[in-house]
Amino acid sequence: MPGQFNLSIDNAVQLAREAEKAGIAGILLFGIPQAKDELGSDSYDDGGIVQSALRAIRENVTDLLLITDVCLCEYTSHGHCGVVRHGDVENDATLQLLAESAASHVRAGADMVAPSDMMDGRISAIRHKLDSEGFSGVPIMAYSAKYASGFYGPFREAAGSTPRFGDRRSYQMDPPNAREALREIQMDIDEGADIVMVKPALAYLDIIARARDRFDVPLAAYQVSGEYAMIEAAARAGWIDRERIILEATTAIKRAGADIIITYYALELAQRL
């Protein structure tokens, strides 16, 4: 992913300052721990990498929304998004760990949490945990319609989160299935999600449009690493006008109905526009 980097905490602070100065509303933090284990314990450790970064950024910026990805895949040695037992991902056993991770992030300074795991019932579990710790005002942005997509490849390579065995199709969505997306979104809203998300974005503009027509809640869309990498590769080959395509692609996401666009181009777009 040319132009993208895994950042140390001090460099993350500097980039957060640039984002705040550019007028970006918020940033979404992902963490890569020094060591991974079977249960992804760094994700819910109050001294973990994301928690440490949150405290450092919070000391240096005031007008930037700090959002954290809540999932285990970047922290587990097996690369799956939940607890693995006998070769299978255990949905219910994962919920408590996700809730603990979300609460730990909020204690460290997160303004919003964004669970991306796609376990059933995780919004309810996180909402209950946050409420029980006095964080009832902290919103949840749910990765509600997250497809089992090939567009995640560059990010997984960078984060070292590719599953060591199998894949994530048992808990992420089947790309040909559109109706299930609406059911998943409805379930997350019923469980207490404040914002819902479609991921990836460009190959799923129809899902964004359907969700916009059906639900009256804030809708986010994630322009993922593969989308970014294709634009950059084609531009470097001289096949496309890079700046024009970046604007056209993100405009399409907005036109489809997204209120919030999560993109690697956020800082560049804010500076250009």
C-alpha positions in Angstrom: 0.0 0.0 0.0 2.2 2.8 -1.2 2.0 5.9 1.0 0.6 4.0 4.0 2.6 3.0 7.0 2.3 1.1 10.3 3.0 4.0 12.7 4.7 4.2 16.1 2.8 6.0 18.8 4.7 9.2 18.4 4.2 9.2 14.6 0.5 8.4 15.1 0.3 11.5 17.4 1.8 13.7 14.6 -0.6 12.3 12.0 -3.5 12.9 14.3 -2.4 16.5 14.6 -2.3 16.8 10.8 -5.8 15.3 10.6 -7.2 17.7 13.2 -5.6 20.7 11.4 -7.0 19.6 8.1 -10.5 19.5 9.5 -11.0 15.7 9.4 -13.8 14.7 11.8 -12.2 11.6 13.2 -9.7 8.8 12.8 -10.1 5.0 13.2 -7.3 3.2 15.1 -6.1 -0.3 14.5 -3.4 -1.9 16.6 -0.6 -4.3 15.9 0.9 -5.7 19.1 4.4 -6.8 19.7 3.2 -10.3 20.5 0.1 -12.2 19.6 -1.6 -15.1 21.4 -4.6 -17.5 21.1 -7.0 -15.1 22.8 -5.8 -11.8 21.4 -5.2 -10.5 24.9 -3.5 -7.2 23.9 -6.8 -6.1 22.5 -8.3 -5.8 26.0 -5.2 -5.1 28.0 -5.4 -1.5 29.4 -1.7 -1.2 28.6 -2.2 -2.5 25.0 -0.9 -0.8 21.9 -4.3 0.9 21.0 -4.9 2.0 24.6 -1.4 3.5 24.8 -1.9 5.3 21.5 -5.3 6.6 22.6 -3.9 8.2 25.7 -1.0 9.8 23.8 -3.2 11.2 21.0 -5.8 12.4 23.5 -3.1 14.5 25.2 -2.3 16.2 21.9 -5.6 16.8 20.1 -8.9 18.1 21.2 -11.2 18.3 18.2 -10.6 14.9 16.6 -13.0 12.0 17.2 -11.0 8.9 18.3 -12.6 5.7 17.1 -11.2 2.3 17.6 -11.6 -0.9 15.7 -12.8 -3.7 18.1 -11.8 -7.1 16.9 -9.4 -9.9 17.8 -7.9 -10.7 14.4 -4.9 -8.3 14.6 -4.1 -9.7 18.1 -4.6 -13.5 17.7 -1.8 -15.9 16.7 -4.3 -17.8 14.5 -5.6 -14.6 12.7 -9.3 -15.2 13.3 -11.7 -12.7 14.7 -12.7 -14.8 17.7 -11.9 -17.5 20.1 -10.9 -20.7 18.3 -11.7 -24.1 19.8 -11.2 -27.4 18.0 -10.7 -25.5 14.7 -13.9 -23.5 14.9 -14.5 -19.9 15.8 -16.7 -19.8 18.9 -19.2 -17.0 18.6 -20.5 -16.8 22.1 -17.1 -17.3 23.8 -15.8 -14.3 21.8 -18.5 -11.8 22.9 -17.1 -11.2 26.4 -13.6 -10.5 25.0 -14.9 -8.0 22.5 -16.9 -6.3 25.2 -13.8 -6.1 27.4 -11.8 -4.7 24.5 -14.4 -2.0 23.8 -14.5 -1.0 27.5 -10.7 -0.9 27.7 -10.5 1.4 24.7 -13.1 3.8 26.1 -11.3 3.9 29.5 -8.2 4.9 27.5 -9.9 7.8 25.7 -11.9 6.4 22.7 -14.9 8.5 21.8 -16.5 5.7 19.8 -15.9 2.0 19.3 -16.3 0.1 16.0 -16.7 -3.7 16.3 -15.6 -5.3 13.0 -15.7 -9.0 14.0 -19.2 -9.9 12.7 -20.0 -12.2 15.7 -23.7 -12.5 16.3 -24.8 -10.5 19.4 -21.6 -8.5 19.8 -23.4 -5.1 19.7 -25.7 -6.1 22.6 -22.7 -7.4 24.6 -20.7 -4.3 24.0 -23.6 -1.9 24.8 -24.3 -3.7 28.0 -20.6 -3.6 29.1 -20.2 0.1 28.3 -23.5 0.9 30.1 -22.4 -1.1 33.1 -19.2 0.9 33.3 -20.9 4.3 33.1 -20.2 4.8 29.3 -23.8 4.9 28.2 -23.1 8.0 26.0 -20.4 6.3 24.0 -21.7 5.4 20.5 -21.1 2.2 18.7 -20.3 2.1 14.9 -21.1 -1.4 13.8 -19.5 -3.1 10.9 -23.0 -4.4 10.1 -22.7 -5.6 6.5 -19.1 -6.8 6.3 -18.6 -9.1 3.3 -16.0 -11.9 3.0 -14.2 -9.9 0.4 -10.9 -10.3 -1.5 -10.5 -6.5 -1.2 -9.0 -6.8 2.3 -5.8 -8.4 1.1 -3.3 -5.5 1.4 -4.5 -4.6 4.9 -4.2 -8.2 6.2 -0.7 -8.4 4.8 0.3 -5.2 6.5 -1.3 -6.2 9.8 -0.3 -9.9 9.7 -3.9 -10.8 10.3 -4.5 -13.3 7.5 -6.0 -16.5 9.1 -3.5 -19.3 9.6 -6.2 -21.8 8.6 -9.5 -21.7 6.8 -11.1 -18.3 6.1 -13.7 -15.9 7.5 -16.7 -16.9 5.4 -18.4 -18.6 8.3 -18.9 -15.3 10.1 -18.6 -12.6 7.3 -21.2 -12.2 4.6 -21.4 -14.0 1.3 -20.8 -11.5 -1.5 -23.8 -12.5 -3.7 -26.2 -12.1 -0.8 -27.8 -8.6 -0.6 -30.9 -9.4 1.5 -28.9 -10.8 4.4 -27.1 -7.4 4.6 -30.4 -5.7 5.5 -31.1 -8.3 8.1 -27.7 -7.9 9.7 -28.1 -4.1 9.7 -31.5 -4.4 11.3 -30.2 -6.8 14.0 -27.4 -4.4 14.9 -29.8 -1.4 15.1 -32.1 -3.5 17.4 -29.1 -4.3 19.6 -28.2 -0.7 20.0 -25.8 0.3 17.2 -25.7 4.1 16.7 -24.0 4.0 13.2 -24.0 1.1 10.8 -21.4 0.3 8.1 -21.1 -1.4 4.7 -17.7 -2.8 3.9 -16.1 -2.8 1.3 -17.6 0.3 -0.4 -17.1 0.5 -4.2 -18.1 -3.1 -5.0 -21.1 -2.8 -2.7 -22.6 0.5 -3.7 -26.0 -1.2 -4.2 -25.9 -2.4 -0.6 -25.2 1.2 0.6 -28.1 2.4 -1.5 -30.4 -0.3 -0.2 -29.4 0.5 3.4 -29.9 4.2 2.9 -33.4 3.6 1.6 -34.4 1.3 4.4 -32.8 2.7 7.6 -32.9 6.2 9.1 -29.6 5.9 11.0 -26.2 7.3 10.2 -24.6 5.1 7.5 -20.8 4.6 7.0 -19.0 3.0 4.2 -15.4 1.8 4.2 -13.2 2.2 1.1 -10.8 -0.6 2.0 -7.2 -1.4 1.3 -7.7 -3.3 -2.0 -9.7 -0.4 -3.4 -6.9 1.9 -2.4 -4.2 -0.4 -3.8 -5.9 -0.8 -7.2 -6.1 3.0 -7.7 -2.5 3.5 -6.7 -1.2 0.6 -8.9 -3.2 1.8 -11.9 -2.0 5.4 -11.4 1.6 4.3 -11.2 1.2 2.3 -14.4 -0.1 5.5 -16.1 -3.5 4.0 -16.8 -5.7 6.5 -14.9 -5.7 10.0 -13.7 -5.1 9.4 -10.0 -6.6 12.6 -8.5 -9.7 12.4 -10.7 -10.3 8.7 -9.9 -9.9 9.3 -6.1 -12.6 12.0 -6.2 -14.8 10.0 -8.5 -14.7 6.9 -6.4 -15.4 8.7 -3.1 -18.1 10.7 -4.7 -19.8 7.5 -5.8 -19.8 6.2 -2.2 -21.4 9.5 -1.1 -23.9 9.4 -3.9 -25.0 5.9 -3.0 -26.0 7.2 0.4 -23.1 7.1 2.8 -23.0 9.7 5.5 -19.5 8.8 6.6 -16.7 7.6 4.4 -13.7 5.8 5.9 -10.9 6.0 3.4 -7.1 6.0 3.3 -7.5 9.2 1.2 -9.1 11.2 4.0 -6.2 13.5 4.7 -5.4 14.1 1.0 -9.0 14.8 0.2 -9.4 17.2 3.1 -6.3 19.1 2.0 -7.4 19.2 -1.7 -11.1 20.1 -1.0 
